[in-house]
Amino acid sequence: MSGTVQSGQFQGQSFTGQFQTDLLSGAAKCTGGALFGGVKSARFTGHYSIG
């Protein structure tokens, strides 16, 4: 993902990030969440940079 920081110390700076998640490993959570508006959280790994 990429965008611009909206508030705080780095406001106005651009950022980029790369994240990986596996929604299938939490399949019960994913399908159960579908009844209540989808997945609310998931484990992920990744990194980001600002500037």
Backbone bond lengths (Angstrom), bond angles and torsions (degrees), N, CA, C in turn:
res aa  C-N    CA-C-N  psi(-1)  N-CA   C-N-CA  omega(-1)  CA-C   N-CA-C  phi
1 M - - - 1.406 - - 1.504 108.17 -
2 S 1.331 116.05 161.94 1.451 120.56 176.04 1.521 108.89 -151.53
3 G 1.298 115.47 159.36 1.457 119.31 -179.48 1.513 110.85 176.33
4 T 1.309 114.71 -159.79 1.457 122.26 -179.87 1.523 108.99 -124.35
5 V 1.319 117.06 133.95 1.459 122.05 177.91 1.531 108.20 -64.79
6 Q 1.322 116.54 129.02 1.453 122.11 -173.26 1.525 114.87 -91.88
7 S 1.319 118.24 -24.35 1.467 119.70 179.80 1.518 109.71 -157.15
8 G 1.321 115.45 164.13 1.455 120.83 177.41 1.513 112.83 96.94
9 Q 1.296 114.84 -167.30 1.458 122.94 -174.43 1.528 112.83 -56.88
10 F 1.330 118.00 -33.78 1.462 121.71 -175.49 1.525 112.80 -104.74
11 Q 1.320 117.79 20.83 1.457 122.33 -179.01 1.528 110.93 -51.89
12 G 1.337 115.38 132.61 1.457 121.56 179.11 1.518 114.47 90.32
13 Q 1.336 117.68 -15.49 1.466 121.67 178.93 1.520 109.60 -77.78
14 S 1.326 116.51 148.44 1.460 119.79 175.15 1.533 108.85 -84.16
15 F 1.315 116.09 154.71 1.458 120.64 175.80 1.517 109.30 -138.49
16 T 1.324 115.47 155.27 1.456 122.46 172.98 1.522 107.73 -135.83
17 G 1.298 116.20 149.67 1.454 120.67 178.89 1.510 111.39 -150.26
18 Q 1.311 116.08 149.26 1.456 122.64 174.66 1.516 107.45 -128.24
19 F 1.316 115.75 125.01 1.451 121.44 -176.73 1.517 110.04 -132.99
20 Q 1.319 116.73 148.46 1.451 122.39 176.24 1.516 108.89 -126.04
21 T 1.327 115.30 137.19 1.454 120.56 174.52 1.513 108.81 -141.54
22 D 1.297 117.61 155.89 1.453 122.44 179.77 1.516 108.44 -122.24
23 L 1.321 116.12 93.15 1.462 120.15 -179.08 1.523 111.89 -69.20
24 L 1.335 117.97 -23.06 1.459 120.37 -179.03 1.524 112.26 -71.93
25 S 1.339 117.44 -29.38 1.466 118.97 179.64 1.523 111.05 -67.64
26 G 1.302 117.46 -23.77 1.454 122.35 176.03 1.520 110.67 -107.86
27 A 1.327 116.60 40.98 1.467 121.57 -172.35 1.529 112.90 -54.00
28 A 1.324 117.61 -40.01 1.468 119.05 179.77 1.520 110.32 -63.18
29 K 1.316 116.71 -40.60 1.448 121.50 177.47 1.533 110.82 -64.33
30 C 1.323 115.23 -40.54 1.462 121.06 -176.24 1.529 110.57 -67.97
31 T 1.325 117.00 -49.24 1.460 119.18 -178.14 1.515 111.02 -71.51
32 G 1.326 118.02 -35.88 1.462 121.31 177.42 1.514 110.84 -65.55
33 G 1.333 116.18 -37.64 1.452 121.16 179.81 1.511 113.05 -68.74
34 A 1.336 116.99 -24.13 1.464 120.83 -178.64 1.529 111.37 -60.10
35 L 1.313 116.64 -30.70 1.469 120.50 179.39 1.524 111.95 -72.29
36 F 1.337 115.95 -19.22 1.464 120.35 -174.87 1.527 112.63 -121.53
37 G 1.336 117.63 28.69 1.457 120.51 175.54 1.513 115.03 98.46
38 G 1.307 119.20 14.70 1.454 121.32 175.14 1.512 114.28 97.17
39 V 1.309 114.73 -178.50 1.461 122.23 -178.16 1.524 109.25 -71.26
40 K 1.306 116.83 129.49 1.471 122.38 -179.76 1.518 112.38 -95.56
41 S 1.335 117.94 -22.90 1.453 121.16 178.46 1.523 109.26 -156.39
42 A 1.329 116.02 156.11 1.463 121.66 177.76 1.526 107.84 -156.90
43 R 1.323 116.78 147.48 1.461 120.79 176.51 1.523 108.47 -69.72
44 F 1.323 116.61 147.44 1.450 120.54 177.85 1.518 110.55 -152.01
45 T 1.325 114.79 161.09 1.451 122.42 171.32 1.527 106.92 -126.91
46 G 1.301 117.00 157.10 1.455 119.44 178.39 1.492 112.67 160.07
47 H 1.330 114.42 -168.98 1.457 120.90 -179.00 1.527 109.25 -151.66
48 Y 1.311 116.22 164.58 1.457 121.17 177.08 1.519 109.23 -147.73
49 S 1.314 115.45 161.96 1.454 120.49 174.85 1.528 109.63 -139.62
50 I 1.298 115.72 151.11 1.468 122.37 179.83 1.523 107.07 -121.01
51 G 1.332 115.15 134.15 1.455 119.99 175.79 1.495 114.18 108.64
